[in-house]
Amino acid sequence: MGSVSMQATVQAVTERIIQRSRATREDYLKKIRSARAEKPHRASLSCGNLAHGFAGCTAAPDKQTLKLMNQANIGIVTAYNDMLSAHQPYEAYPQLIRQAAREMGCVAQVAGGVPAMCDGVTQGQDGMELSLFSRDTIAMSTAVALSHNMFDTLCLLGICDKIVPGLLMGALSFGHLPAILIPAGPMPSGLPNKEKQRVRQLYAEGKVGKDELLESESASYHSPGTCTFYGTANSNQLLVEVMGLHLPGAAFFHPGTPIRNALTREATWQAIRLSAPQGGSLGLGEMVDEKSIVNALVALICTGGSTNHTMHWVAIARSAGILINWDDFSDLSSAVPSLTRIYPNGQADVNAFHEAGGTPFLIRTLLEHGLLHEDVQTVVGQGLEAYTRMPSRQAEDLVWEPVAASSGNPEVLRSAADPFAADGGLKVLTGNLGRSVIKVSAVAREHWVVEAPARVFDSQHELAAAFDAGELTSDMVAVVRFQGPQANGMPELHKLTPYLGVLQDRGLKVALVTDGRMSGASGKVPAAIHVYPEAAEQGALSRVRDGDIIRLDAVRGTLDVLMKEAEWAAREAAPADLNGNNWGMGRDLFVRLRAGAGHAESGASFLLGPDPAG
């Protein structure tokens, strides 16, 4: 591809992340080098330990192989369950991986399973209050799985919202070991997203019934595979591939197809090639460095990906000793163009994106314009250029060929020379209401500034009830508070989208301000989300009252209540009644975890706590 100068802002953000992270990154690398020097390996186990470690092996050669110390043992960490359509295909993966490993004279064992909840099932339900901290639970579960000290390399099986971040956080605590993530792919396209959204809004208005709504939803979410809109799950897949932690081009082939199975076998073989018994010298913690993290942020921004990753990738980076913040996201967004139109930022789905050239085309055009670091370590070797190739099957073999030089559908995917917009549309808002993020890539320009009276709700259910009662008839900024990490676990508030969308379609000025999340599907209504300090910590949102004039200005990057400073400072905080969030659906088990959580910009993690850089 030739030498290309890095875009100035991308280079500057990378350099300041390196400087900011110097001490924490060096400390992290020192720890994983020490772990490698101690040769964490089954050879260090006693005979009793080792006998337990392979007692469950049923294939005749596996026990003998594990008695020898010169062949790799793959640790499989799986998020398989039947509740996530994206993860259901993983049921068959362990056997496929075991067989592929035996073909190289090695062994694969399921090291452990991790919990994986479906946010689509729990949206608007009490169970959603477990969602965010399921990520940290997954990280801990991954560490428990790997604590057996039996493994030379890792295959991580996960796709959806909190699962990939949790798997990475956990695996990075064993960063001396190489790891490869193996996707399962999206379901085929179903009901168009625009039609699904239309039916949801009609239901919110009472114009269609539950039977018609269920029929619409079932036609959209209809089979095994990832949901096809570009939410957090598919953002995960794209970012992981741009970081070089998948096989090139692997993210978006359908489950159960011959090429998907071939990619899984090849990923197994590649995991073995990366292992120390095969001469590998790099672990996951060395591959995930400052440049690969910046590459992930660029990919997120240029595709209008999930706002959840303004928390998740902060937590992943911190797990590798790398400190990033929202200013990094915002500054990159000002310099990185918008290159896709995938729902909710357009009408196409991820299948159309893949058919247009997908991740390989995206990486190619970003590299050509100096927007990605090419000189990174990946699971297939040095350099990102390998990821500009798309896999295909020829006879029984997998081959990778350069992706087409032009997009197969410029209404879905474009070159950086001809973007949909000059910037990425992810912005930081600051003001006397706190600090927050907003994604405006799907918001029409005329809605970027909203100044209107506040209507305050202490839950999403209160807003829904007010809508159903016909009370929301004028311009408003809906303040939905006590939804932060410490209050109730920071649930997604995606169920509010149809209500707010209806009000905006009626010609009202509408915006949302919340210390909660809006998920990867946040769309056309301007939403200042992840506000902190959160209301439960007596943050500014706890002082807002109905009728206060709030100005959300995504042009200038401000979020303020328009009030004299002295009057605002004297305003008392509303009391937080959080007892209802502390019981039922297992929420009582998470109370202490929520109390120890950091704020959104530090990753909202009870494992990591506050950002060490402040």
C-alpha positions in Angstrom: 0.0 0.0 0.0 3.0 2.3 0.4 4.0 4.7 3.1 1.2 7.2 4.1 1.6 10.1 6.5 -0.7 9.9 9.6 -3.4 12.4 9.8 -2.3 15.1 12.2 -5.1 14.9 14.8 -5.0 11.0 14.8 -1.2 11.2 15.4 -1.5 13.9 18.1 -4.2 12.0 20.0 -2.1 8.9 19.8 1.0 10.7 21.2 -0.9 12.2 24.1 -2.4 8.8 25.0 1.1 7.3 25.0 2.3 10.1 27.2 -0.7 10.0 29.6 -0.4 6.2 29.9 3.4 5.9 30.2 3.5 4.8 33.9 0.4 2.6 33.9 1.3 1.0 30.6 4.8 0.2 31.7 3.5 -1.2 34.9 1.1 -3.5 33.0 3.8 -4.7 30.6 6.1 -5.4 33.5 3.5 -7.6 35.0 2.8 -9.7 31.9 6.5 -10.0 31.2 7.0 -11.3 34.7 4.1 -13.8 34.2 5.7 -15.0 31.0 9.1 -15.4 32.6 7.6 -17.5 35.3 6.5 -19.9 32.5 2.8 -20.2 33.5 2.2 -23.6 32.0 0.9 -27.0 32.9 4.5 -28.1 33.3 4.5 -26.3 36.6 1.5 -28.3 37.9 1.9 -31.2 40.3 0.9 -34.6 39.1 -2.3 -34.4 41.0 -3.1 -31.0 39.5 -2.4 -32.2 36.0 -4.4 -35.4 36.4 -7.4 -33.3 37.4 -6.7 -31.0 34.4 -7.1 -33.7 31.8 -9.3 -36.2 33.6 -12.3 -35.0 31.6 -10.6 -35.5 28.2 -12.6 -38.2 26.3 -10.6 -38.3 23.0 -7.8 -40.9 23.3 -4.9 -38.7 22.1 -5.7 -35.6 24.3 -4.4 -36.9 27.6 -1.2 -38.1 26.1 -0.7 -34.8 24.3 -1.2 -32.9 27.5 1.3 -35.1 29.3 3.8 -33.7 26.8 4.8 -30.1 27.2 5.7 -29.2 23.7 2.2 -29.0 22.2 -0.3 -26.2 22.7 -3.4 -26.5 24.8 -6.1 -24.0 23.7 -8.3 -22.5 26.5 -11.8 -21.9 25.1 -13.8 -19.3 27.0 -17.4 -19.4 25.7 -20.4 -17.1 26.1 -22.7 -19.7 24.5 -26.3 -19.8 25.6 -29.7 -20.1 23.8 -31.0 -16.7 25.0 -28.8 -14.7 22.6 -29.4 -15.3 18.9 -25.9 -14.2 18.2 -24.4 -16.7 20.7 -26.6 -19.7 19.9 -24.3 -20.9 17.1 -21.5 -21.2 19.6 -23.0 -24.4 20.9 -21.2 -26.3 18.1 -17.9 -24.4 18.3 -16.0 -26.3 21.0 -16.2 -29.6 19.1 -15.1 -27.9 15.9 -12.2 -26.2 17.7 -11.2 -29.4 19.4 -11.1 -31.3 16.1 -9.1 -28.5 14.4 -6.6 -28.5 17.3 -6.1 -32.3 17.0 -5.4 -31.9 13.3 -2.3 -29.9 14.5 -1.4 -32.4 17.2 -2.7 -30.1 19.9 -5.6 -30.0 22.4 -8.5 -27.6 23.1 -10.5 -27.5 26.3 -13.4 -25.4 27.3 -11.8 -23.5 30.2 -15.1 -22.0 31.3 -18.3 -20.3 30.4 -19.3 -16.7 31.1 -22.7 -15.2 31.6 -24.2 -13.5 28.6 -27.5 -11.6 28.9 -29.6 -10.4 25.9 -30.2 -6.7 26.2 -33.0 -7.1 23.6 -34.9 -9.4 26.1 -34.3 -7.1 29.1 -34.8 -3.7 27.5 -37.2 -1.7 29.7 -37.3 -4.6 32.3 -35.8 -4.8 35.7 -33.2 -7.3 34.5 -31.6 -4.6 32.4 -30.2 -3.1 35.6 -27.8 -6.1 35.7 -26.6 -5.4 32.2 -23.7 -3.0 32.5 -22.1 -4.8 35.4 -22.5 -8.2 33.7 -19.4 -6.9 31.8 -17.2 -6.9 34.9 -18.7 -10.2 36.0 -17.7 -11.6 32.6 -14.2 -10.3 33.1 -14.0 -12.0 36.5 -15.5 -15.2 35.1 -12.9 -15.2 32.3 -10.1 -14.9 34.9 -11.6 -17.8 36.9 -11.7 -19.9 33.7 -8.0 -19.2 32.9 -6.8 -19.6 36.5 -6.2 -23.4 36.0 -2.8 -22.6 34.4 -3.4 -25.3 31.8 -3.3 -23.1 28.6 -0.9 -21.8 26.1 -3.3 -19.8 23.9 -6.9 -18.7 24.0 -10.0 -18.8 21.8 -12.6 -16.3 23.0 -16.2 -16.9 21.9 -18.4 -13.8 22.3 -20.1 -11.2 20.2 -22.7 -9.1 22.0 -22.8 -5.9 24.0 -21.0 -6.5 27.3 -19.6 -9.9 26.4 -16.7 -8.8 24.1 -15.5 -6.0 26.4 -15.8 -8.4 29.4 -13.9 -11.2 27.6 -11.1 -8.7 26.6 -10.9 -7.2 30.1 -10.5 -10.7 31.6 -8.1 -12.0 29.0 -5.9 -8.9 29.4 -5.4 -9.9 33.0 -3.6 -12.9 31.4 -2.1 -10.7 28.8 1.0 -12.9 28.4 -1.1 -15.4 26.6 -2.1 -14.9 22.9 -5.8 -14.8 22.2 -8.0 -14.7 19.2 -11.7 -13.8 19.2 -13.9 -16.0 17.0 -17.2 -14.5 15.7 -20.3 -16.3 14.6 -21.8 -13.7 12.3 -25.1 -11.9 11.7 -28.5 -13.4 10.9 -29.7 -12.9 7.4 -31.6 -9.6 6.8 -35.2 -9.6 7.9 -37.8 -6.9 8.1 -36.2 -3.5 7.1 -35.2 -1.5 10.1 -37.2 1.5 9.0 -40.4 -0.6 8.9 -39.7 -2.0 12.4 -39.2 1.5 13.7 -42.5 2.7 12.1 -44.5 -0.1 13.7 -42.9 0.6 17.1 -43.9 4.3 16.9 -47.5 3.3 15.8 -47.7 1.0 18.8 -46.5 3.8 21.1 -49.3 5.9 19.7 -51.8 3.1 20.2 -52.5 2.8 16.5 -51.5 -0.9 16.2 -51.9 -3.7 18.7 -49.5 -6.0 20.4 -50.0 -8.8 17.9 -48.9 -6.6 15.0 -46.0 -5.3 17.0 -44.9 -8.9 17.9 -45.2 -9.9 14.3 -43.0 -7.0 13.2 -40.3 -7.7 15.9 -40.3 -11.4 15.0 -39.8 -10.7 11.4 -36.8 -8.5 12.3 -35.2 -10.8 14.9 -35.8 -14.1 13.3 -33.0 -16.6 13.4 -29.6 -17.4 15.0 -27.0 -14.7 14.5 -26.3 -11.2 15.5 -29.2 -8.7 15.2 -28.5 -6.9 11.9 -28.7 -3.2 13.0 -25.4 -1.5 13.9 -25.7 -1.5 17.6 -23.2 -2.5 20.3 -22.8 -6.1 19.2 -21.9 -5.4 15.6 -19.8 -2.4 16.7 -17.9 -4.9 18.9 -17.2 -7.1 15.8 -16.0 -4.2 13.7 -13.7 -2.7 16.4 -12.2 -6.1 17.3 -11.4 -6.7 13.6 -9.8 -3.3 13.1 -7.7 -4.0 16.2 -6.5 -7.2 14.4 -7.9 -9.6 17.0 -10.1 -11.5 14.5 -9.0 -13.2 11.3 -9.2 -10.6 8.5 -12.7 -10.1 7.1 -14.2 -12.6 9.6 -16.8 -10.5 11.3 -19.9 -10.5 9.1 -20.3 -13.9 7.4 -23.5 -15.7 8.4 -23.6 -18.5 11.0 -23.5 -22.1 9.9 -22.2 -21.5 6.4 -19.2 -23.4 5.0 -17.0 -20.2 5.0 -18.0 -19.5 8.7 -16.9 -23.0 9.7 -13.7 -22.7 7.7 -12.9 -19.4 9.4 -13.4 -21.0 12.8 -11.0 -23.8 11.9 -8.4 -21.4 10.6 -8.8 -19.2 13.7 -8.1 -22.3 15.8 -4.9 -23.1 13.9 -3.8 -19.4 14.1 -4.3 -19.4 17.8 -2.0 -22.5 18.0 0.6 -20.8 15.8 0.7 -17.8 18.2 1.4 -20.1 21.2 4.8 -20.4 22.9 5.1 -24.1 22.0 4.9 -23.1 18.4 7.4 -20.3 18.8 5.0 -17.4 19.4 6.4 -14.6 21.6 3.5 -12.0 21.8 0.5 -12.1 24.1 -2.8 -10.3 23.9 -1.5 -7.5 26.2 1.3 -6.6 23.8 -1.0 -6.7 20.7 -3.5 -4.3 22.4 -1.4 -1.2 22.6 -2.0 2.6 22.3 -2.1 2.5 18.5 -4.5 -0.4 18.2 -6.8 1.3 20.7 -6.8 4.5 18.6 -7.5 2.4 15.6 -10.6 1.1 17.4 -11.8 4.6 18.3 -11.3 5.8 14.7 -13.4 2.8 13.4 -16.1 3.5 16.0 -16.4 7.1 15.0 -16.3 6.8 11.2 -19.0 4.2 11.3 -21.3 5.9 13.8 -20.9 3.0 16.2 -22.4 2.4 19.6 -22.2 5.1 22.3 -21.7 2.3 24.8 -18.1 2.1 23.7 -17.3 5.5 25.2 -17.4 3.4 28.3 -16.4 -0.1 27.2 -13.3 0.8 25.3 -12.2 3.0 28.1 -12.4 0.0 30.4 -10.7 -2.3 27.9 -7.9 0.2 27.4 -7.4 0.6 31.2 -7.2 -3.2 31.5 -4.1 -2.9 29.3 -2.7 0.0 31.2 -3.8 2.6 28.6 -5.7 5.7 29.7 -8.2 7.3 27.2 -11.0 9.8 27.8 -13.9 11.4 26.1 -11.7 14.3 24.8 -9.8 11.7 22.8 -13.1 10.5 21.2 -14.2 14.0 20.5 -11.0 15.2 19.0 -10.8 12.2 16.8 -14.4 12.7 15.8 -13.6 16.2 14.6 -11.0 14.8 12.2 -12.4 11.5 11.1 -15.1 11.5 8.4 -18.3 9.6 8.5 -18.1 6.7 6.0 -21.2 4.5 6.6 -24.9 4.7 6.7 -26.0 1.7 8.7 -29.1 1.7 10.8 -29.7 3.7 13.0 -27.5 6.1 11.1 -29.1 5.0 7.8 -31.5 2.4 6.6 -29.1 -0.4 5.5 -28.0 -3.2 7.9 -24.7 -4.9 8.5 -25.3 -7.4 5.7 -25.5 -4.6 3.2 -22.3 -3.1 4.7 -20.5 -6.4 4.3 -21.7 -6.8 0.7 -20.5 -3.3 -0.1 -16.9 -4.3 1.0 -17.4 -4.4 4.7 -14.5 -4.0 7.2 -11.7 -4.8 4.7 -12.8 -1.8 2.5 -13.2 0.4 5.5 -9.7 -0.4 6.7 -8.3 0.1 3.3 -9.7 3.5 2.8 -8.8 4.6 6.3 -5.2 3.4 5.8 -5.0 5.2 2.5 -5.9 8.5 4.1 -3.6 8.1 7.2 -6.5 7.6 9.6 -5.3 4.2 11.0 -2.0 3.1 12.3 -0.7 0.3 10.0 2.2 -0.6 12.2 0.4 -2.7 14.8 0.6 -6.3 15.9 -2.3 -8.5 14.9 -3.2 -12.2 15.3 -1.9 -12.8 11.8 1.3 -10.9 12.1 2.8 -7.4 11.9 0.8 -4.8 10.1 -2.9 -4.0 9.4 -2.6 -4.3 5.6 -3.6 -8.0 5.8 -7.0 -6.7 7.0 -7.7 -5.1 3.6 -8.4 -8.6 2.2 -11.7 -10.5 2.1 -11.7 -14.2 2.7 -13.4 -16.7 0.3 -13.5 -20.4 -0.2 -11.8 -22.0 -3.2 -12.5 -25.7 -3.2 -11.7 -26.7 0.4 -9.3 -23.9 1.0 -9.6 -20.4 2.5 -8.0 -17.6 0.5 -7.8 -13.9 1.1 -7.9 -11.5 -1.8 -7.7 -7.7 -1.9 -11.0 -6.0 -1.4 -12.3 -4.1 -4.4 -10.9 -0.6 -4.9 -14.4 1.0 -4.8 -17.4 0.5 -2.6 -20.0 -1.9 -3.8 -22.7 0.4 -2.5 -21.8 4.1 -2.0 -25.1 4.7 -0.3 -24.0 2.4 2.5 -20.1 2.6 2.6 -17.9 5.3 1.1 -14.2 6.1 0.6 -12.6 8.6 2.9 -12.2 10.7 -0.2 -16.0 11.0 -0.6 -17.5 10.8 2.9 -21.0 11.2 4.0 -19.8 13.9 6.4 -16.5 15.5 7.2 -16.6 14.5 10.9 -17.8 11.5 12.9 -20.6 13.1 14.9 -19.6 12.0 18.4 -19.3 15.0 20.7 -18.6 15.8 24.3 -21.0 18.2 26.1 -19.9 20.2 29.2 -21.7 22.7 31.3 -23.3 23.3 34.6 -25.3 20.0 34.2 -22.1 18.0 34.0 -20.2 16.2 31.4 -21.8 13.9 28.8 -21.5 12.5 25.3 -23.9 12.8 22.4 -24.0 11.0 19.0 -25.4 13.3 16.3 -24.6 11.2 13.2 -28.3 10.1 13.0 -29.7 13.5 14.2 -30.8 16.0 11.6 -28.9 19.3 11.8 -31.9 21.3 12.8 -32.2 19.2 16.0 -28.6 19.7 17.2 -29.7 22.6 19.4 -32.7 22.3 21.7 -33.6 25.0 24.3 -36.8 24.1 26.1 -38.3 23.6 29.6 -37.2 20.6 31.5 -39.6 17.8 32.3 -38.1 15.7 35.0 -38.6 11.9 35.4 -36.9 9.6 37.9 -37.4 6.5 35.7 -38.1 5.7 32.1 -41.4 4.3 33.2 -42.5 7.7 34.4 -41.9 9.2 31.0 -43.8 6.4 29.3 -46.7 6.9 31.6 -46.8 10.6 31.0 -46.8 9.9 27.2 -49.6 7.4 27.5 -51.6 9.9 29.6 -51.3 12.6 26.8 -49.3 15.0 29.1 -46.4 15.6 26.7 -47.8 18.2 24.3 -45.1 20.9 24.3 -41.4 21.4 23.7 -39.4 19.8 26.4 -36.0 18.5 27.5 -36.8 15.1 29.1 -34.4 14.7 32.1 -34.4 11.0 33.1 -32.2 10.8 36.1 -31.1 8.3 38.8 -30.1 6.0 36.0 -26.3 6.1 36.5 -23.9 3.3 37.5 -24.3 3.9 41.2 -28.0 4.5 41.2 -29.3 1.4 39.4 -26.5 0.0 37.3 -27.0 2.4 34.3 -29.6 0.5 32.2 -30.1 1.3 28.6 -33.2 3.5 28.0 -33.8 2.5 24.4 -37.5 1.9 25.2 -37.8 5.7 25.2 -36.9 6.0 21.6 -40.4 5.5 20.1 -42.0 7.9 22.5 -39.5 10.7 21.9 -39.5 10.0 18.2 -43.2 10.4 18.0 -43.1 13.8 19.8 -40.3 15.0 17.5 -42.3 13.8 14.4 -45.3 15.9 15.8 -43.1 19.0 15.4 -42.1 19.5 19.0 -38.6 20.4 20.0 -37.4 17.4 22.1 -34.2 16.2 23.7 -33.1 13.7 26.3 -30.7 14.4 29.1 -29.8 11.4 31.3 -27.1 9.8 33.4 -28.2 6.5 31.9 -27.4 4.9 28.6 -29.3 4.9 25.3 -27.5 1.9 23.7 -26.0 1.4 20.3 -29.4 2.1 18.7 -29.6 5.7 19.8 -31.0 7.6 16.8 -32.7 10.7 15.6 -33.6 12.4 18.8 -30.7 14.4 20.4 -29.6 12.7 23.6 -27.0 13.8 26.1 -26.2 10.6 27.8 -23.8 9.2 30.5 -24.1 12.5 32.3 -21.8 12.7 35.4 -21.5 13.4 38.2 -24.7 11.3 38.3 -27.8 12.2 40.2 -27.3 9.5 42.8 -24.1 11.3 43.8 -26.0 14.6 44.1 -24.8 15.6 40.6 -26.5 18.5 38.9 -29.3 16.5 37.4 -30.6 16.0 41.0 -31.2 19.7 41.2 -33.2 20.1 38.0 -37.0 20.9 38.4 -39.9 20.9 36.0 -39.9 24.1 34.0 -36.1 24.9 34.3 -34.9 26.0 30.9 -32.2 23.7 29.6 -30.1 24.3 26.5 -28.5 21.3 24.8 -26.1 22.7 22.1 -24.3 20.0 20.1 -22.8 22.7 17.9 -20.9 24.5 20.7 -20.6 21.3 22.9 -22.5 22.7 25.9 -25.2 21.4 28.3 -26.6 23.9 30.7 -29.5 24.9 32.8 -30.1 28.6 32.1 -30.2 30.1 35.5 -28.3 32.6 37.5 -25.3 31.0 39.0 -26.1 31.9 42.6 -29.7 30.6 42.3 -28.5 27.4 40.7 -25.8 26.9 43.4 -28.4 27.3 46.2 -30.8 24.7 44.7 -31.1 21.6 46.8 -30.7 18.1 45.4 -33.8 15.9 45.1 -33.7 12.9 47.4 -32.7 9.6 45.8 -35.2 6.8 46.5 -33.3 3.8 45.1 -34.8 1.1 47.3 -36.8 -0.2 44.4 -33.6 -0.8 42.5 -32.1 -3.0 45.2 -34.3 -6.1 45.0 -35.8 -8.5 42.5 -34.2 -10.0 39.4 -31.0 -10.5 41.3 -30.4 -6.8 41.7 -29.7 -7.3 45.4 -26.5 -9.2 44.5 -25.2 -6.1 42.7 -25.8 -3.4 45.3 -22.3 -3.3 46.6 -20.8 -3.5 43.1 -22.8 -0.5 42.0 -21.6 1.4 45.1 -18.0 1.0 44.0 -18.4 1.9 40.4 -16.5 4.6 38.7 -18.2 7.2 36.5 -18.9 6.7 32.8 -15.7 8.4 31.5 -13.5 6.2 33.6 -15.3 3.1 32.2 -18.1 2.7 34.7 -16.4 -0.3 36.3 -16.4 -1.7 39.8 -13.2 -3.6 38.9 -11.2 -0.5 37.8 -12.7 2.2 40.0 -11.9 5.9 39.3 -9.6 6.8 36.5 -6.0 6.9 37.9 -5.3 10.0 35.7 -8.3 11.8 37.3 
